[in-house]
Amino acid sequence: MPPLLLVVPVGADHPVQLAPDVAASAWDAAQWFVGLGRDAGDNTIRLFQRHDRFVSEYEFAVRRAAGARSMLQDADGDRREAHAATAHAADQAARLAEEVIGEIREDIRALGLTPPALPAELAHLP
């Protein structure tokens, strides 16, 4: 069970008391608790989530490109062109994700924080 559920009864049909004069739905209270509520703005948690999302997108694009390249060997004609185009598009997506990851890591450091660890294939990023 996630510890959050021990603190906030997500799914409850009654308001959760956040402070003496402040109540919210259980879902809003849970989002506030983890820093993701509507009023959270562009905070540290969102920055780290964005980092994770783009690392996942990078890894997906790399797998997609590799899969398309492996299918190139047995394909001919239109299928070969389609696999080549897929590999090219996936390579571009991986490069873009890599650039964004680098920018996010700079933003994290600008806040005086340490970025999360990276998978080995992205270890070259600062």
C-alpha positions as CSV (number, residue, x, y, z in Angstrom):
1,M,0.0,0.0,0.0
2,P,1.4,3.4,-0.9
3,P,2.1,5.5,2.2
4,L,-0.1,8.3,0.8
5,L,-3.1,6.1,1.2
6,L,-2.4,5.8,5.0
7,V,-2.5,9.6,5.2
8,V,-5.2,10.6,2.8
9,P,-8.3,8.4,2.1
10,V,-8.4,8.7,-1.7
11,G,-11.8,7.7,-2.8
12,A,-13.6,8.8,0.3
13,D,-16.8,10.7,-0.2
14,H,-16.2,13.2,2.6
15,P,-13.9,16.2,2.7
16,V,-10.5,15.8,4.2
17,Q,-9.4,18.4,6.8
18,L,-6.1,19.9,5.6
19,A,-5.9,22.6,8.3
20,P,-8.4,23.9,10.9
21,D,-10.3,26.0,8.4
22,V,-9.3,24.2,5.2
23,A,-11.0,21.1,3.8
24,A,-10.8,19.5,0.3
25,S,-11.9,16.4,-1.5
26,A,-9.7,13.4,-0.8
27,W,-8.3,13.5,-4.3
28,D,-7.4,17.2,-4.1
29,A,-5.8,16.6,-0.7
30,A,-3.8,13.7,-2.1
31,Q,-2.5,15.9,-5.0
32,W,-1.7,18.7,-2.6
33,F,0.2,16.3,-0.3
34,V,2.5,15.2,-3.1
35,G,2.9,18.6,-4.6
36,L,0.7,18.1,-7.7
37,G,-2.4,20.1,-7.0
38,R,-3.9,22.7,-9.3
39,D,-2.2,25.5,-7.4
40,A,1.3,23.8,-7.3
41,G,2.6,25.7,-10.3
42,D,5.9,24.7,-11.9
43,N,7.4,23.1,-8.8
44,T,10.3,20.8,-8.1
45,I,8.1,17.7,-8.1
46,R,6.8,18.5,-11.6
47,L,10.3,19.2,-12.8
48,F,11.5,15.7,-11.6
49,Q,8.4,14.1,-13.1
50,R,9.1,15.8,-16.4
51,H,12.6,14.4,-16.2
52,D,11.3,10.9,-15.7
53,R,8.8,11.3,-18.5
54,F,11.4,12.3,-21.1
55,V,13.9,9.6,-20.0
56,S,11.0,7.1,-20.6
57,E,10.3,8.7,-24.0
58,Y,14.0,8.5,-24.9
59,E,14.1,4.8,-24.0
60,F,10.9,4.1,-25.9
61,A,12.2,5.9,-29.0
62,V,15.5,4.0,-28.9
63,R,13.7,0.7,-28.7
64,R,11.3,1.7,-31.5
65,A,14.3,2.6,-33.8
66,A,16.0,-0.6,-33.0
67,G,12.9,-2.6,-33.7
68,A,12.3,-0.8,-37.0
69,R,16.0,-1.4,-38.1
70,S,15.7,-5.1,-37.3
71,M,12.7,-5.4,-39.5
72,L,14.5,-3.7,-42.4
73,Q,16.6,-6.7,-43.0
74,D,13.7,-8.9,-44.0
75,A,11.6,-6.3,-45.7
76,D,11.4,-5.2,-49.3
77,G,9.8,-2.4,-51.2
78,D,7.3,-0.3,-49.4
79,R,7.7,-2.1,-46.1
80,R,11.4,-1.4,-46.2
81,E,10.8,2.3,-46.8
82,A,8.2,2.3,-44.0
83,H,10.6,0.7,-41.5
84,A,13.4,3.1,-42.5
85,A,11.0,6.1,-42.0
86,T,10.0,4.7,-38.6
87,A,13.6,4.3,-37.6
88,H,14.5,7.8,-38.7
89,A,11.5,9.3,-36.9
90,A,12.3,7.3,-33.7
91,D,15.9,8.5,-33.9
92,Q,14.7,12.1,-34.1
93,A,12.4,11.6,-31.2
94,A,15.3,10.2,-29.1
95,R,17.5,13.1,-30.0
96,L,14.8,15.6,-29.0
97,A,14.1,13.8,-25.8
98,E,17.8,13.8,-25.0
99,E,18.0,17.6,-25.6
100,V,15.0,18.2,-23.3
101,I,16.5,15.9,-20.6
102,G,19.7,18.0,-20.7
103,E,17.6,21.2,-20.4
104,I,15.6,19.8,-17.5
105,R,18.8,18.8,-15.7
106,E,20.1,22.3,-16.1
107,D,16.9,23.6,-14.6
108,I,17.2,21.2,-11.7
109,R,20.8,22.3,-11.0
110,A,19.8,26.0,-11.3
111,L,17.5,25.3,-8.3
112,G,20.6,24.0,-6.4
113,L,19.3,20.4,-6.6
114,T,20.8,17.2,-7.9
115,P,19.2,15.6,-10.9
116,P,18.2,11.9,-10.8
117,A,20.5,9.2,-12.0
118,L,20.4,8.4,-15.7
119,P,20.4,5.1,-17.5
120,A,23.8,4.1,-18.9
121,E,23.0,5.2,-22.5
122,L,22.4,8.8,-21.2
123,A,25.3,8.9,-18.9
124,H,27.1,11.4,-21.2
125,L,24.6,14.1,-20.2
126,P,25.7,16.5,-17.5
